[in-house]
Amino acid sequence: MRPDKAQVAFAAMLQAHPDIRVLYASNDMMAAGALLAAKGAGKDVKIIGTDGLPGPAGGIEAVAKGDWVATFTYPTGAKEAIEMSKKILLDCATEVDKTVTVETTAITAENAKQLMGK
């Protein structure tokens, strides 16, 4: 979702439910829009994003500046998918793991500034 759509949606949510204190967004762009809506409504809402995007519009900087309380990296699992494909196609594996876990990183006030340059 684009930030502008998230801003409109969250502004409506805040009108319907003015006691919202925390928002978890499915991506950093939604979190950015939600922050604008919260500020526009004069509300102090703790915002958590997902993506951990770098750069000036990303979640890492938003956490480092104190605009959000956290964001989380969201790995694509591409490396793991390629490894699984190689096992099936090249090694002729008849069985592969049914569950693949990819590592994520919590980005908080404690580590955001160190992660900004990465």
Backbone as XML, in Angstrom:
<?xml version="1.0"?>
<chain id="A" units="angstrom">
  <residue number="1" name="MET">
    <atom name="N" x="0.840" y="-1.175" z="0.000"/>
    <atom name="CA" x="0.000" y="0.000" z="0.000"/>
    <atom name="C" x="0.886" y="1.239" z="0.000"/>
  </residue>
  <residue number="2" name="ARG">
    <atom name="N" x="0.474" y="2.212" z="-0.757"/>
    <atom name="CA" x="1.214" y="3.480" z="-0.806"/>
    <atom name="C" x="0.979" y="4.274" z="0.479"/>
  </residue>
  <residue number="3" name="PRO">
    <atom name="N" x="1.950" y="5.127" z="0.832"/>
    <atom name="CA" x="1.808" y="5.908" z="2.066"/>
    <atom name="C" x="0.543" y="6.766" z="2.091"/>
  </residue>
  <residue number="4" name="ASP">
    <atom name="N" x="0.168" y="7.348" z="0.943"/>
    <atom name="CA" x="-1.014" y="8.214" z="0.937"/>
    <atom name="C" x="-2.289" y="7.421" z="1.225"/>
  </residue>
  <residue number="5" name="LYS">
    <atom name="N" x="-2.381" y="6.210" z="0.691"/>
    <atom name="CA" x="-3.557" y="5.375" z="0.971"/>
    <atom name="C" x="-3.570" y="4.939" z="2.438"/>
  </residue>
  <residue number="6" name="ALA">
    <atom name="N" x="-2.400" y="4.617" z="2.961"/>
    <atom name="CA" x="-2.317" y="4.234" z="4.378"/>
    <atom name="C" x="-2.687" y="5.410" z="5.273"/>
  </residue>
  <residue number="7" name="GLN">
    <atom name="N" x="-2.274" y="6.599" z="4.880"/>
    <atom name="CA" x="-2.600" y="7.783" z="5.668"/>
    <atom name="C" x="-4.114" y="7.982" z="5.735"/>
  </residue>
  <residue number="8" name="VAL">
    <atom name="N" x="-4.794" y="7.874" z="4.608"/>
    <atom name="CA" x="-6.248" y="8.038" z="4.569"/>
    <atom name="C" x="-6.922" y="6.941" z="5.398"/>
  </residue>
  <residue number="9" name="ALA">
    <atom name="N" x="-6.478" y="5.702" z="5.219"/>
    <atom name="CA" x="-7.085" y="4.578" z="5.948"/>
    <atom name="C" x="-6.882" y="4.725" z="7.457"/>
  </residue>
  <residue number="10" name="PHE">
    <atom name="N" x="-5.669" y="5.091" z="7.874"/>
    <atom name="CA" x="-5.415" y="5.188" z="9.309"/>
    <atom name="C" x="-6.101" y="6.403" z="9.907"/>
  </residue>
  <residue number="11" name="ALA">
    <atom name="N" x="-6.228" y="7.484" z="9.150"/>
    <atom name="CA" x="-6.965" y="8.658" z="9.648"/>
    <atom name="C" x="-8.412" y="8.267" z="9.947"/>
  </residue>
  <residue number="12" name="ALA">
    <atom name="N" x="-9.005" y="7.472" z="9.065"/>
    <atom name="CA" x="-10.378" y="7.005" z="9.290"/>
    <atom name="C" x="-10.441" y="6.083" z="10.512"/>
  </residue>
  <residue number="13" name="MET">
    <atom name="N" x="-9.421" y="5.229" z="10.659"/>
    <atom name="CA" x="-9.389" y="4.333" z="11.824"/>
    <atom name="C" x="-9.293" y="5.132" z="13.120"/>
  </residue>
  <residue number="14" name="LEU">
    <atom name="N" x="-8.474" y="6.184" z="13.107"/>
    <atom name="CA" x="-8.320" y="7.005" z="14.304"/>
    <atom name="C" x="-9.599" y="7.753" z="14.647"/>
  </residue>
  <residue number="15" name="GLN">
    <atom name="N" x="-10.355" y="8.148" z="13.628"/>
    <atom name="CA" x="-11.636" y="8.808" z="13.903"/>
    <atom name="C" x="-12.623" y="7.821" z="14.527"/>
  </residue>
  <residue number="16" name="ALA">
    <atom name="N" x="-12.633" y="6.607" z="14.007"/>
    <atom name="CA" x="-13.565" y="5.596" z="14.522"/>
    <atom name="C" x="-13.120" y="5.042" z="15.869"/>
  </residue>
  <residue number="17" name="HIS">
    <atom name="N" x="-11.807" y="5.000" z="16.092"/>
    <atom name="CA" x="-11.249" y="4.412" z="17.319"/>
    <atom name="C" x="-10.152" y="5.344" z="17.855"/>
  </residue>
  <residue number="18" name="PRO">
    <atom name="N" x="-10.531" y="6.427" z="18.487"/>
    <atom name="CA" x="-9.540" y="7.434" z="18.906"/>
    <atom name="C" x="-8.562" y="6.976" z="19.983"/>
  </residue>
  <residue number="19" name="ASP">
    <atom name="N" x="-8.789" y="5.811" z="20.578"/>
    <atom name="CA" x="-7.896" y="5.337" z="21.635"/>
    <atom name="C" x="-6.789" y="4.422" z="21.121"/>
  </residue>
  <residue number="20" name="ILE">
    <atom name="N" x="-6.619" y="4.311" z="19.823"/>
    <atom name="CA" x="-5.541" y="3.472" z="19.278"/>
    <atom name="C" x="-4.207" y="4.008" z="19.787"/>
  </residue>
  <residue number="21" name="ARG">
    <atom name="N" x="-3.385" y="3.119" z="20.316"/>
    <atom name="CA" x="-2.083" y="3.523" z="20.866"/>
    <atom name="C" x="-0.902" y="2.920" z="20.110"/>
  </residue>
  <residue number="22" name="VAL">
    <atom name="N" x="-1.139" y="1.796" z="19.414"/>
    <atom name="CA" x="-0.060" y="1.102" z="18.690"/>
    <atom name="C" x="-0.586" y="0.683" z="17.325"/>
  </residue>
  <residue number="23" name="LEU">
    <atom name="N" x="0.262" y="0.811" z="16.315"/>
    <atom name="CA" x="-0.093" y="0.360" z="14.973"/>
    <atom name="C" x="1.042" y="-0.499" z="14.427"/>
  </residue>
  <residue number="24" name="TYR">
    <atom name="N" x="0.695" y="-1.690" z="13.965"/>
    <atom name="CA" x="1.654" y="-2.541" z="13.269"/>
    <atom name="C" x="1.307" y="-2.474" z="11.793"/>
  </residue>
  <residue number="25" name="ALA">
    <atom name="N" x="2.266" y="-2.072" z="10.972"/>
    <atom name="CA" x="2.042" y="-1.941" z="9.534"/>
    <atom name="C" x="2.731" y="-3.077" z="8.787"/>
  </residue>
  <residue number="26" name="SER">
    <atom name="N" x="2.099" y="-3.525" z="7.719"/>
    <atom name="CA" x="2.639" y="-4.629" z="6.917"/>
    <atom name="C" x="3.880" y="-4.242" z="6.136"/>
  </residue>
  <residue number="27" name="ASN">
    <atom name="N" x="4.129" y="-2.961" z="5.979"/>
    <atom name="CA" x="5.377" y="-2.534" z="5.349"/>
    <atom name="C" x="5.722" y="-1.116" z="5.801"/>
  </residue>
  <residue number="28" name="ASP">
    <atom name="N" x="6.939" y="-0.702" z="5.492"/>
    <atom name="CA" x="7.412" y="0.605" z="5.939"/>
    <atom name="C" x="6.632" y="1.753" z="5.304"/>
  </residue>
  <residue number="29" name="MET">
    <atom name="N" x="6.164" y="1.568" z="4.073"/>
    <atom name="CA" x="5.418" y="2.639" z="3.413"/>
    <atom name="C" x="4.080" y="2.874" z="4.120"/>
  </residue>
  <residue number="30" name="MET">
    <atom name="N" x="3.426" y="1.805" z="4.546"/>
    <atom name="CA" x="2.183" y="1.951" z="5.310"/>
    <atom name="C" x="2.458" y="2.650" z="6.641"/>
  </residue>
  <residue number="31" name="ALA">
    <atom name="N" x="3.558" y="2.274" z="7.271"/>
    <atom name="CA" x="3.920" y="2.891" z="8.551"/>
    <atom name="C" x="4.155" y="4.388" z="8.372"/>
  </residue>
  <residue number="32" name="ALA">
    <atom name="N" x="4.775" y="4.772" z="7.260"/>
    <atom name="CA" x="5.029" y="6.194" z="6.986"/>
    <atom name="C" x="3.710" y="6.951" z="6.845"/>
  </residue>
  <residue number="33" name="GLY">
    <atom name="N" x="2.761" y="6.368" z="6.132"/>
    <atom name="CA" x="1.448" y="6.998" z="5.991"/>
    <atom name="C" x="0.707" y="7.078" z="7.306"/>
  </residue>
  <residue number="34" name="ALA">
    <atom name="N" x="0.820" y="6.022" z="8.108"/>
    <atom name="CA" x="0.159" y="6.012" z="9.415"/>
    <atom name="C" x="0.721" y="7.097" z="10.325"/>
  </residue>
  <residue number="35" name="LEU">
    <atom name="N" x="2.027" y="7.314" z="10.255"/>
    <atom name="CA" x="2.634" y="8.374" z="11.059"/>
    <atom name="C" x="2.051" y="9.732" z="10.684"/>
  </residue>
  <residue number="36" name="LEU">
    <atom name="N" x="1.899" y="9.975" z="9.393"/>
    <atom name="CA" x="1.318" y="11.252" z="8.944"/>
    <atom name="C" x="-0.111" y="11.414" z="9.467"/>
  </residue>
  <residue number="37" name="ALA">
    <atom name="N" x="-0.880" y="10.323" z="9.429"/>
    <atom name="CA" x="-2.258" y="10.378" z="9.930"/>
    <atom name="C" x="-2.280" y="10.649" z="11.429"/>
  </residue>
  <residue number="38" name="ALA">
    <atom name="N" x="-1.415" y="9.984" z="12.167"/>
    <atom name="CA" x="-1.367" y="10.175" z="13.615"/>
    <atom name="C" x="-0.989" y="11.614" z="13.954"/>
  </residue>
  <residue number="39" name="LYS">
    <atom name="N" x="0.025" y="12.132" z="13.264"/>
    <atom name="CA" x="0.433" y="13.522" z="13.506"/>
    <atom name="C" x="-0.701" y="14.480" z="13.167"/>
  </residue>
  <residue number="40" name="GLY">
    <atom name="N" x="-1.366" y="14.223" z="12.034"/>
    <atom name="CA" x="-2.478" y="15.070" z="11.612"/>
    <atom name="C" x="-3.622" y="15.070" z="12.614"/>
  </residue>
  <residue number="41" name="ALA">
    <atom name="N" x="-3.805" y="13.961" z="13.304"/>
    <atom name="CA" x="-4.872" y="13.856" z="14.295"/>
    <atom name="C" x="-4.401" y="14.276" z="15.687"/>
  </residue>
  <residue number="42" name="GLY">
    <atom name="N" x="-3.119" y="14.631" z="15.798"/>
    <atom name="CA" x="-2.574" y="15.016" z="17.098"/>
    <atom name="C" x="-2.495" y="13.862" z="18.077"/>
  </residue>
  <residue number="43" name="LYS">
    <atom name="N" x="-2.315" y="12.653" z="17.548"/>
    <atom name="CA" x="-2.279" y="11.448" z="18.380"/>
    <atom name="C" x="-0.849" y="10.938" z="18.527"/>
  </residue>
  <residue number="44" name="ASP">
    <atom name="N" x="-0.551" y="10.415" z="19.708"/>
    <atom name="CA" x="0.733" y="9.772" z="19.963"/>
    <atom name="C" x="0.533" y="8.267" z="19.816"/>
  </residue>
  <residue number="45" name="VAL">
    <atom name="N" x="0.847" y="7.754" z="18.639"/>
    <atom name="CA" x="0.662" y="6.337" z="18.347"/>
    <atom name="C" x="2.035" y="5.712" z="18.138"/>
  </residue>
  <residue number="46" name="LYS">
    <atom name="N" x="2.294" y="4.621" z="18.811"/>
    <atom name="CA" x="3.547" y="3.888" z="18.615"/>
    <atom name="C" x="3.415" y="3.105" z="17.310"/>
  </residue>
  <residue number="47" name="ILE">
    <atom name="N" x="4.350" y="3.324" z="16.398"/>
    <atom name="CA" x="4.274" y="2.714" z="15.064"/>
    <atom name="C" x="5.381" y="1.687" z="14.889"/>
  </residue>
  <residue number="48" name="ILE">
    <atom name="N" x="4.982" y="0.547" z="14.358"/>
    <atom name="CA" x="5.918" y="-0.536" z="14.044"/>
    <atom name="C" x="5.756" y="-0.858" z="12.563"/>
  </residue>
  <residue number="49" name="GLY">
    <atom name="N" x="6.869" y="-0.850" z="11.845"/>
    <atom name="CA" x="6.839" y="-1.163" z="10.415"/>
    <atom name="C" x="7.408" y="-2.545" z="10.141"/>
  </residue>
  <residue number="50" name="THR">
    <atom name="N" x="7.397" y="-2.900" z="8.879"/>
    <atom name="CA" x="7.989" y="-4.152" z="8.426"/>
    <atom name="C" x="8.663" y="-3.880" z="7.097"/>
  </residue>
  <residue number="51" name="ASP">
    <atom name="N" x="9.899" y="-4.150" z="6.978"/>
    <atom name="CA" x="10.769" y="-4.054" z="5.799"/>
    <atom name="C" x="12.175" y="-3.681" z="6.233"/>
  </residue>
  <residue number="52" name="GLY">
    <atom name="N" x="12.259" y="-2.738" z="7.161"/>
    <atom name="CA" x="13.576" y="-2.272" z="7.575"/>
    <atom name="C" x="14.329" y="-1.655" z="6.416"/>
  </residue>
  <residue number="53" name="LEU">
    <atom name="N" x="13.618" y="-0.827" z="5.635"/>
    <atom name="CA" x="14.233" y="-0.230" z="4.447"/>
    <atom name="C" x="15.288" y="0.797" z="4.824"/>
  </residue>
  <residue number="54" name="PRO">
    <atom name="N" x="16.382" y="0.838" z="4.062"/>
    <atom name="CA" x="17.409" y="1.856" z="4.283"/>
    <atom name="C" x="17.007" y="3.161" z="3.597"/>
  </residue>
  <residue number="55" name="GLY">
    <atom name="N" x="17.791" y="4.181" z="3.785"/>
    <atom name="CA" x="17.584" y="5.447" z="3.089"/>
    <atom name="C" x="16.691" y="6.403" z="3.844"/>
  </residue>
  <residue number="56" name="PRO">
    <atom name="N" x="16.616" y="7.636" z="3.340"/>
    <atom name="CA" x="15.891" y="8.687" z="4.058"/>
    <atom name="C" x="14.394" y="8.434" z="4.214"/>
  </residue>
  <residue number="57" name="ALA">
    <atom name="N" x="13.775" y="7.659" z="3.345"/>
    <atom name="CA" x="12.341" y="7.382" z="3.459"/>
    <atom name="C" x="12.076" y="6.013" z="4.078"/>
  </residue>
  <residue number="58" name="GLY">
    <atom name="N" x="13.125" y="5.350" z="4.528"/>
    <atom name="CA" x="12.980" y="3.987" z="5.031"/>
    <atom name="C" x="12.727" y="3.896" z="6.521"/>
  </residue>
  <residue number="59" name="GLY">
    <atom name="N" x="12.388" y="2.704" z="6.929"/>
    <atom name="CA" x="12.046" y="2.444" z="8.314"/>
    <atom name="C" x="13.206" y="2.559" z="9.279"/>
  </residue>
  <residue number="60" name="ILE">
    <atom name="N" x="14.412" y="2.223" z="8.813"/>
    <atom name="CA" x="15.558" y="2.289" z="9.726"/>
    <atom name="C" x="15.745" y="3.719" z="10.219"/>
  </residue>
  <residue number="61" name="GLU">
    <atom name="N" x="15.697" y="4.670" z="9.293"/>
    <atom name="CA" x="15.872" y="6.068" z="9.686"/>
    <atom name="C" x="14.696" y="6.560" z="10.532"/>
  </residue>
  <residue number="62" name="ALA">
    <atom name="N" x="13.483" y="6.102" z="10.224"/>
    <atom name="CA" x="12.313" y="6.504" z="11.016"/>
    <atom name="C" x="12.467" y="6.054" z="12.468"/>
  </residue>
  <residue number="63" name="VAL">
    <atom name="N" x="13.018" y="4.867" z="12.661"/>
    <atom name="CA" x="13.257" y="4.380" z="14.024"/>
    <atom name="C" x="14.391" y="5.173" z="14.667"/>
  </residue>
  <residue number="64" name="ALA">
    <atom name="N" x="15.465" y="5.414" z="13.920"/>
    <atom name="CA" x="16.607" y="6.158" z="14.466"/>
    <atom name="C" x="16.202" y="7.572" z="14.895"/>
  </residue>
  <residue number="65" name="LYS">
    <atom name="N" x="15.279" y="8.180" z="14.150"/>
    <atom name="CA" x="14.805" y="9.530" z="14.485"/>
    <atom name="C" x="13.783" y="9.528" z="15.609"/>
  </residue>
  <residue number="66" name="GLY">
    <atom name="N" x="13.284" y="8.347" z="15.963"/>
    <atom name="CA" x="12.292" y="8.265" z="17.028"/>
    <atom name="C" x="10.856" y="8.396" z="16.544"/>
  </residue>
  <residue number="67" name="ASP">
    <atom name="N" x="10.646" y="8.425" z="15.217"/>
    <atom name="CA" x="9.285" y="8.516" z="14.688"/>
    <atom name="C" x="8.508" y="7.217" z="14.898"/>
  </residue>
  <residue number="68" name="TRP">
    <atom name="N" x="9.185" y="6.085" z="14.803"/>
    <atom name="CA" x="8.573" y="4.767" z="15.006"/>
    <atom name="C" x="9.311" y="4.087" z="16.145"/>
  </residue>
  <residue number="69" name="VAL">
    <atom name="N" x="8.670" y="3.113" z="16.770"/>
    <atom name="CA" x="9.346" y="2.382" z="17.838"/>
    <atom name="C" x="10.165" y="1.215" z="17.295"/>
  </residue>
  <residue number="70" name="ALA">
    <atom name="N" x="9.783" y="0.688" z="16.119"/>
    <atom name="CA" x="10.534" y="-0.446" z="15.556"/>
    <atom name="C" x="10.122" y="-0.702" z="14.120"/>
  </residue>
  <residue number="71" name="THR">
    <atom name="N" x="10.964" y="-1.446" z="13.432"/>
    <atom name="CA" x="10.636" y="-2.055" z="12.161"/>
    <atom name="C" x="11.411" y="-3.369" z="12.127"/>
  </residue>
  <residue number="72" name="PHE">
    <atom name="N" x="11.029" y="-4.224" z="11.242"/>
    <atom name="CA" x="11.669" y="-5.538" z="11.142"/>
    <atom name="C" x="12.069" y="-5.787" z="9.704"/>
  </residue>
  <residue number="73" name="THR">
    <atom name="N" x="13.265" y="-6.335" z="9.504"/>
    <atom name="CA" x="13.634" y="-6.727" z="8.150"/>
    <atom name="C" x="12.701" y="-7.847" z="7.718"/>
  </residue>
  <residue number="74" name="TYR">
    <atom name="N" x="12.471" y="-7.925" z="6.431"/>
    <atom name="CA" x="11.555" y="-8.933" z="5.892"/>
    <atom name="C" x="12.239" y="-9.602" z="4.709"/>
  </residue>
  <residue number="75" name="PRO">
    <atom name="N" x="13.073" y="-10.589" z="4.991"/>
    <atom name="CA" x="13.802" y="-11.256" z="3.910"/>
    <atom name="C" x="12.856" y="-11.930" z="2.917"/>
  </residue>
  <residue number="76" name="THR">
    <atom name="N" x="13.261" y="-11.964" z="1.669"/>
    <atom name="CA" x="12.415" y="-12.549" z="0.624"/>
    <atom name="C" x="12.433" y="-14.069" z="0.637"/>
  </residue>
  <residue number="77" name="GLY">
    <atom name="N" x="13.489" y="-14.672" z="1.163"/>
    <atom name="CA" x="13.613" y="-16.125" z="1.135"/>
    <atom name="C" x="14.136" y="-16.624" z="-0.204"/>
  </residue>
  <residue number="78" name="ALA">
    <atom name="N" x="14.615" y="-15.705" z="-1.042"/>
    <atom name="CA" x="15.095" y="-16.079" z="-2.377"/>
    <atom name="C" x="16.272" y="-17.053" z="-2.300"/>
  </residue>
  <residue number="79" name="LYS">
    <atom name="N" x="17.214" y="-16.781" z="-1.429"/>
    <atom name="CA" x="18.376" y="-17.668" z="-1.290"/>
    <atom name="C" x="17.925" y="-19.070" z="-0.909"/>
  </residue>
  <residue number="80" name="GLU">
    <atom name="N" x="17.013" y="-19.154" z="0.041"/>
    <atom name="CA" x="16.515" y="-20.445" z="0.495"/>
    <atom name="C" x="15.732" y="-21.160" z="-0.609"/>
  </residue>
  <residue number="81" name="ALA">
    <atom name="N" x="14.967" y="-20.396" z="-1.393"/>
    <atom name="CA" x="14.199" y="-20.983" z="-2.494"/>
    <atom name="C" x="15.132" y="-21.551" z="-3.561"/>
  </residue>
  <residue number="82" name="ILE">
    <atom name="N" x="16.211" y="-20.843" z="-3.845"/>
    <atom name="CA" x="17.182" y="-21.321" z="-4.833"/>
    <atom name="C" x="17.847" y="-22.601" z="-4.334"/>
  </residue>
  <residue number="83" name="GLU">
    <atom name="N" x="18.227" y="-22.620" z="-3.064"/>
    <atom name="CA" x="18.844" y="-23.827" z="-2.494"/>
    <atom name="C" x="17.891" y="-25.019" z="-2.563"/>
  </residue>
  <residue number="84" name="MET">
    <atom name="N" x="16.627" y="-24.783" z="-2.256"/>
    <atom name="CA" x="15.652" y="-25.863" z="-2.313"/>
    <atom name="C" x="15.456" y="-26.335" z="-3.762"/>
  </residue>
  <residue number="85" name="SER">
    <atom name="N" x="15.410" y="-25.393" z="-4.692"/>
    <atom name="CA" x="15.269" y="-25.748" z="-6.113"/>
    <atom name="C" x="16.448" y="-26.578" z="-6.595"/>
  </residue>
  <residue number="86" name="LYS">
    <atom name="N" x="17.653" y="-26.210" z="-6.175"/>
    <atom name="CA" x="18.840" y="-26.975" z="-6.557"/>
    <atom name="C" x="18.776" y="-28.399" z="-6.021"/>
  </residue>
  <residue number="87" name="LYS">
    <atom name="N" x="18.297" y="-28.537" z="-4.781"/>
    <atom name="CA" x="18.170" y="-29.885" z="-4.208"/>
    <atom name="C" x="17.215" y="-30.738" z="-5.048"/>
  </residue>
  <residue number="88" name="ILE">
    <atom name="N" x="16.120" y="-30.139" z="-5.468"/>
    <atom name="CA" x="15.117" y="-30.885" z="-6.243"/>
    <atom name="C" x="15.604" y="-31.134" z="-7.673"/>
  </residue>
  <residue number="89" name="LEU">
    <atom name="N" x="16.063" y="-30.081" z="-8.334"/>
    <atom name="CA" x="16.395" y="-30.180" z="-9.759"/>
    <atom name="C" x="17.760" y="-30.786" z="-10.053"/>
  </residue>
  <residue number="90" name="LEU">
    <atom name="N" x="18.741" y="-30.465" z="-9.237"/>
    <atom name="CA" x="20.099" y="-30.940" z="-9.507"/>
    <atom name="C" x="20.440" y="-32.214" z="-8.743"/>
  </residue>
  <residue number="91" name="ASP">
    <atom name="N" x="20.005" y="-32.261" z="-7.491"/>
    <atom name="CA" x="20.335" y="-33.421" z="-6.659"/>
    <atom name="C" x="19.255" y="-34.499" z="-6.700"/>
  </residue>
  <residue number="92" name="CYS">
    <atom name="N" x="18.155" y="-34.212" z="-7.405"/>
    <atom name="CA" x="17.024" y="-35.146" z="-7.532"/>
    <atom name="C" x="16.472" y="-35.568" z="-6.168"/>
  </residue>
  <residue number="93" name="ALA">
    <atom name="N" x="16.449" y="-34.634" z="-5.239"/>
    <atom name="CA" x="15.912" y="-34.923" z="-3.902"/>
    <atom name="C" x="14.436" y="-35.275" z="-4.003"/>
  </residue>
  <residue number="94" name="THR">
    <atom name="N" x="14.059" y="-36.290" z="-3.304"/>
    <atom name="CA" x="12.646" y="-36.681" z="-3.289"/>
    <atom name="C" x="11.920" y="-36.052" z="-2.110"/>
  </residue>
  <residue number="95" name="GLU">
    <atom name="N" x="12.676" y="-35.478" z="-1.190"/>
    <atom name="CA" x="12.098" y="-34.809" z="-0.037"/>
    <atom name="C" x="12.906" y="-33.567" z="0.286"/>
  </residue>
  <residue number="96" name="VAL">
    <atom name="N" x="12.213" y="-32.506" z="0.644"/>
    <atom name="CA" x="12.867" y="-31.276" z="1.116"/>
    <atom name="C" x="12.127" y="-30.815" z="2.363"/>
  </residue>
  <residue number="97" name="ASP">
    <atom name="N" x="12.771" y="-29.957" z="3.121"/>
    <atom name="CA" x="12.135" y="-29.441" z="4.334"/>
    <atom name="C" x="10.812" y="-28.775" z="3.983"/>
  </residue>
  <residue number="98" name="LYS">
    <atom name="N" x="9.804" y="-29.030" z="4.777"/>
    <atom name="CA" x="8.489" y="-28.424" z="4.550"/>
    <atom name="C" x="8.422" y="-27.007" z="5.098"/>
  </residue>
  <residue number="99" name="THR">
    <atom name="N" x="9.300" y="-26.695" z="6.015"/>
    <atom name="CA" x="9.328" y="-25.371" z="6.613"/>
    <atom name="C" x="10.695" y="-24.748" z="6.382"/>
  </residue>
  <residue number="100" name="VAL">
    <atom name="N" x="10.677" y="-23.528" z="5.887"/>
    <atom name="CA" x="11.919" y="-22.784" z="5.688"/>
    <atom name="C" x="11.817" y="-21.514" z="6.529"/>
  </residue>
  <residue number="101" name="THR">
    <atom name="N" x="12.761" y="-21.322" z="7.400"/>
    <atom name="CA" x="12.766" y="-20.152" z="8.266"/>
    <atom name="C" x="13.844" y="-19.195" z="7.786"/>
  </residue>
  <residue number="102" name="VAL">
    <atom name="N" x="13.457" y="-17.955" z="7.570"/>
    <atom name="CA" x="14.431" y="-16.936" z="7.176"/>
    <atom name="C" x="14.646" y="-16.007" z="8.367"/>
  </residue>
  <residue number="103" name="GLU">
    <atom name="N" x="15.862" y="-15.542" z="8.510"/>
    <atom name="CA" x="16.192" y="-14.685" z="9.647"/>
    <atom name="C" x="15.653" y="-13.282" z="9.438"/>
  </residue>
  <residue number="104" name="THR">
    <atom name="N" x="15.155" y="-12.706" z="10.498"/>
    <atom name="CA" x="14.715" y="-11.323" z="10.476"/>
    <atom name="C" x="15.461" y="-10.573" z="11.575"/>
  </residue>
  <residue number="105" name="THR">
    <atom name="N" x="15.519" y="-9.284" z="11.439"/>
    <atom name="CA" x="16.193" y="-8.460" z="12.430"/>
    <atom name="C" x="15.220" y="-7.419" z="12.962"/>
  </residue>
  <residue number="106" name="ALA">
    <atom name="N" x="15.119" y="-7.313" z="14.252"/>
    <atom name="CA" x="14.322" y="-6.253" z="14.877"/>
    <atom name="C" x="15.177" y="-4.999" z="14.895"/>
  </residue>
  <residue number="107" name="ILE">
    <atom name="N" x="14.647" y="-3.935" z="14.349"/>
    <atom name="CA" x="15.350" y="-2.649" z="14.344"/>
    <atom name="C" x="14.638" y="-1.756" z="15.349"/>
  </residue>
  <residue number="108" name="THR">
    <atom name="N" x="15.368" y="-1.400" z="16.388"/>
    <atom name="CA" x="14.819" y="-0.609" z="17.485"/>
    <atom name="C" x="15.719" y="0.599" z="17.731"/>
  </residue>
  <residue number="109" name="ALA">
    <atom name="N" x="15.355" y="1.401" z="18.698"/>
    <atom name="CA" x="16.168" y="2.568" z="19.043"/>
    <atom name="C" x="17.591" y="2.173" z="19.408"/>
  </residue>
  <residue number="110" name="GLU">
    <atom name="N" x="17.760" y="0.962" z="19.924"/>
    <atom name="CA" x="19.085" y="0.520" z="20.365"/>
    <atom name="C" x="20.042" y="0.226" z="19.203"/>
  </residue>
  <residue number="111" name="ASN">
    <atom name="N" x="19.543" y="-0.185" z="18.045"/>
    <atom name="CA" x="20.454" y="-0.553" z="16.952"/>
    <atom name="C" x="20.224" y="0.190" z="15.644"/>
  </residue>
  <residue number="112" name="ALA">
    <atom name="N" x="19.225" y="1.032" z="15.561"/>
    <atom name="CA" x="18.870" y="1.687" z="14.292"/>
    <atom name="C" x="20.002" y="2.536" z="13.728"/>
  </residue>
  <residue number="113" name="LYS">
    <atom name="N" x="20.658" y="3.328" z="14.551"/>
    <atom name="CA" x="21.710" y="4.216" z="14.040"/>
    <atom name="C" x="22.881" y="3.409" z="13.482"/>
  </residue>
  <residue number="114" name="GLN">
    <atom name="N" x="23.203" y="2.273" z="14.100"/>
    <atom name="CA" x="24.291" y="1.438" z="13.591"/>
    <atom name="C" x="23.906" y="0.794" z="12.264"/>
  </residue>
  <residue number="115" name="LEU">
    <atom name="N" x="22.630" y="0.490" z="12.068"/>
    <atom name="CA" x="22.175" y="-0.182" z="10.850"/>
    <atom name="C" x="21.905" y="0.774" z="9.695"/>
  </residue>
  <residue number="116" name="MET">
    <atom name="N" x="21.881" y="2.079" z="9.955"/>
    <atom name="CA" x="21.559" y="3.054" z="8.907"/>
    <atom name="C" x="22.529" y="2.991" z="7.735"/>
  </residue>
  <residue number="117" name="GLY">
    <atom name="N" x="23.789" y="2.768" z="7.977"/>
    <atom name="CA" x="24.775" y="2.777" z="6.914"/>
    <atom name="C" x="24.943" y="1.459" z="6.195"/>
  </residue>
  <residue number="118" name="LYS">
    <atom name="N" x="24.187" y="0.437" z="6.589"/>
    <atom name="CA" x="24.375" y="-0.887" z="5.988"/>
    <atom name="C" x="23.450" y="-1.139" z="4.848"/>
  </residue>
</chain>
